[in-house]
Amino acid sequence: MAHPSMLRTLVARYEELAASGAEADAKVVRQREDTAYTLCVSTGTRDVRDALRVARQAISAAGEPASVTAKVKAATAPAAAPATGAAPAATPAKASATATV
């Protein structure tokens, strides 16, 4: 069985994808199916409803917080683009191949 914190993240992700109601968006449907599959494998079940039930029981038994929706959204959000006008990152100076004597 997967660690309760991982199960908590998977449950939150599945619920978020299921609640989005984007049945027409093939990408969202695929992500939800992948998450359901991972939940089933992680809980040793064959049906997502059973997987959700088992995962919630494991989360509760471990005393883990029930929700991580904010963490899941932050973890799955695209990385922020650098601010306009920001200074470029410093690059380390290359070492000289010849030594001065």
C-alpha positions as CSV (number, residue, x, y, z in Angstrom):
1,M,0.0,0.0,0.0
2,A,1.3,3.5,-0.8
3,H,2.1,6.0,1.8
4,P,-0.9,7.9,3.1
5,S,0.4,11.3,2.0
6,M,0.8,10.0,-1.6
7,L,-2.7,8.5,-1.4
8,R,-4.0,11.9,-0.2
9,T,-2.4,13.6,-3.1
10,L,-3.8,11.1,-5.6
11,V,-7.3,11.4,-4.1
12,A,-7.2,15.2,-4.3
13,R,-5.9,15.0,-7.9
14,Y,-8.6,12.6,-9.0
15,E,-11.4,14.6,-7.3
16,E,-10.1,17.8,-8.9
17,L,-10.1,16.2,-12.4
18,A,-13.5,14.6,-11.9
19,A,-15.0,17.9,-10.7
20,S,-13.6,19.8,-13.7
21,G,-16.4,18.4,-15.8
22,A,-14.2,18.7,-18.9
23,E,-15.5,15.5,-20.6
24,A,-14.9,17.0,-24.0
25,D,-11.2,17.7,-23.2
26,A,-9.4,14.5,-24.1
27,K,-6.3,15.6,-22.1
28,V,-8.3,16.0,-18.9
29,V,-10.1,12.7,-19.4
30,R,-6.7,10.9,-19.9
31,Q,-5.2,12.5,-16.8
32,R,-8.3,11.4,-14.8
33,E,-8.0,7.8,-16.1
34,D,-4.3,7.7,-15.4
35,T,-4.9,9.0,-11.8
36,A,-7.7,6.4,-11.3
37,Y,-5.3,3.7,-12.5
38,T,-2.6,4.8,-10.2
39,L,-5.0,4.9,-7.3
40,C,-6.1,1.4,-8.0
41,V,-2.6,0.1,-8.3
42,S,-1.6,1.9,-5.1
43,T,-4.5,0.5,-3.1
44,G,-4.6,-3.0,-4.6
45,T,-8.1,-2.5,-6.0
46,R,-9.6,-2.8,-9.5
47,D,-12.3,-0.1,-9.3
48,V,-11.7,3.6,-8.7
49,R,-14.6,3.8,-6.2
50,D,-13.0,1.0,-4.1
51,A,-9.6,2.7,-4.5
52,L,-11.0,6.0,-3.2
53,R,-12.6,4.2,-0.3
54,V,-9.5,2.3,0.6
55,A,-7.3,5.4,0.2
56,R,-9.5,7.5,2.4
57,Q,-9.5,4.8,5.1
58,A,-5.7,4.6,5.0
59,I,-5.4,8.4,5.1
60,S,-7.8,8.6,8.1
61,A,-6.0,5.7,9.9
62,A,-2.6,7.4,9.5
63,G,-4.0,10.7,10.9
64,E,-3.1,12.5,7.7
65,P,-4.9,15.8,6.9
66,A,-8.0,15.1,4.7
67,S,-7.3,17.6,1.9
68,V,-4.3,18.7,-0.1
69,T,-6.1,20.5,-2.9
70,A,-4.0,23.6,-2.6
71,K,-0.8,21.5,-2.7
72,V,-1.9,19.5,-5.7
73,K,-2.8,22.7,-7.6
74,A,0.5,24.2,-6.8
75,A,2.4,21.1,-7.8
76,T,0.6,20.7,-11.1
77,A,0.6,24.3,-12.1
78,P,2.9,25.3,-14.9
79,A,6.1,27.1,-13.7
80,A,5.9,30.8,-13.6
81,A,7.7,32.7,-16.4
82,P,10.5,35.0,-15.3
83,A,9.4,38.6,-14.8
84,T,10.0,41.0,-17.7
85,G,13.2,43.1,-17.3
86,A,14.7,40.7,-14.8
87,A,18.4,40.4,-14.7
88,P,19.7,37.3,-16.4
89,A,21.1,34.6,-14.2
90,A,24.8,34.9,-13.5
91,T,26.9,32.3,-15.2
92,P,30.0,30.9,-13.6
93,A,33.3,32.0,-15.1
94,K,35.2,29.3,-17.0
95,A,38.5,28.2,-15.5
96,S,41.5,29.1,-17.6
97,A,43.1,26.2,-19.3
98,T,46.6,27.8,-19.1
99,A,48.4,28.8,-15.9
100,T,50.3,32.0,-15.6
101,V,53.8,31.5,-14.2
